[in-house]
Amino acid sequence: MKNKLLVFGAALLLVAALWVGLGWRTGVKVEEAVKSWSTPAAGASARSAWKVMDLKHSRGLFASSGEFHLVYTDAQDSYPFLVAYSVDHKALPTGAARFSWLLLPEGPLAVELKSVLGADLKLTGEGSIAYGGGLVSDIRVPQVSIRKSGASWSIVASTGTVLFDTKRLELQWKLDKLVMRGHGQAFEVQGTAVSIDVDNETRGKAFARLAVAQIDTSLGTLEGLDLTAESRRNGDRFDTSVTQSVRKIEGGGQEFSNLQIKWELNGLHAESVEKLVLVAQESGEMKSLTSKERKMAAEAVETVLSKGFSFGIPTLTGSAKNAGVEGAFTVTVMPAQGAQTALVDRLRSTGKAAVRGALLSPEQREAAAGSGLAVVQGDTLTTSFEYAKGVLKVNSRVLDATFVDEALAKVDSEMQAALNALKQKR
């Protein structure tokens, strides 16, 4: 019996030692991660818009705490923030650590906000760290109410969540209501939601969305606003799209519904785009370039143009009472082949549009049809075009494309002059 008790006690001591050791190790890992924020990784830009400064970190056996200044710098000014945090890194079944944080504006921005709000604007949150290193935290934004010079702002408290690990960054944020009034006008926004999802591992995918349930103003109402942007790497190319849609707009006795426009930019040479982004970050948005950076930027632009790409609007729709419109167009710059580098040899474009109902008057319909630029089909006016290798067709009729060829030649000349100036500038 005594031996069993000794074995049991030794096992308990071993488990306790492992538990203490795991908490200590997590504390060390937390300290290393925090300190890395103020030390740019190898190859990272030293001119990042965000910088961590004056880091103070205190590590204990089971808990740590600290603070630092987070500074955002744009082309005109800097905006400092104070970040304070505490971490409980006792090992638990639910995760390796738990933490809380707060963020406070500093400097002139803090003074200006306090003069308007009457109090400090403080963001807070709590979260946890998984054993695999993933981090999740909520975000709490306090209620803001402002009354000044006959105007008022009211923003209810809002919440969000952020998830971050080596593979992914995800942000979700919701604001139920925002109201602005003043000078005889009112503006109310209900049901705002923001979503961001970025692939941290390969940086090959990014998604962002802003959705608003309803906007009420003194002039009218908007329902179902949705703005979505997506970027994806496909092999050695980048594809990007932006979609804007509104379910319904009412105002001035008019009503429009199902409005949507989608923009696409596809097939950009990914490596060249990344070089341009790097040069822009290093040079303050291309304002102070070294000779090497000018050459790198010019070569990247030349590669993008020579490799080809496409852009356009694949979706354009909208409707009103007894009327509607649909359309689409695309422009493709084919890859350069040997000596055929001019746009007139490589550019292809197609497009179409249809206008239905009362959006055009009978006189406008007749004028468009009479000119050959459109075709009447019942209550709908349609048009289409295509251009390739110096040939322009509108509604299947070949038209003189001299003006298009001359415009493309001018674009070629101006682009080459700009690239030469970028390479040679001192």
Order of alpha helices (4+ residues) and beta strands (2+ residues): alpha-beta-beta-beta-beta-alpha-beta-beta-beta-beta-beta-beta-beta-beta-beta-beta-beta-alpha-alpha-beta-beta-alpha-beta-alpha-beta-beta-beta-beta-alpha
